[in-house]
C-alpha cells in the first residue's frame, strides 16, 4: 500500500485528496482502521522509514 501511495503521487501526479479518496473508495483503511484523510498522505510521503 505504501508503494502504491508513492507511485500515485510521483508517477501519476495525483493530489493528496485524490489518493486518499482512491484508498477510501477501495475500502482500504489506514493503520488505525479508519478512513484516510488528505493530511495523512504527506505524512506517509515524508516519513523517512518509508522513503
N, C-alpha and C positions, 0 to 999 in steps of 0.2 A: 504494500500500500504506500509506503514512503517513497519508493521508486516511482510509482505512478504519480504522486503529487509533484515530485521534481520534474518528471517527464512532461506533465501537463503544463507546468509553469515555464520551463525552459524551451522545450521543443514545440509545444502547441501554442505557447504565448497566451495561456488562459489567465484570467484575473483571479484574485483570491476568491471572490464571490462565485465565479464560475466553477472553480474547483470544489469549494465547499458544497455548492448546490449539486454538483455531479455525485459527490460522495453520499450526500443525504438521499438523493433520488435513487441511488443504487442500494440503499438500505445499509450502508456501511457506517457503523457507529465509531466514535473516537475511543480512545483507551479507557475512558470512564463510562462507556456505554451510552453516551449522549450524542445528539446531533452535532455536526461540525458547524463552526461559525467562521466568518471571514477573518477574524482575528487569530484563529488557530493556525492558519496556513503559513503566514510569515514566521510564526514561532517555529514551526517544523522546518521551514526552509533555512532559517538562521541557526538551527541547533547544530553545534559542531560534531555531536555524536552521529548525526545523520549525514553531514557533509562528507 
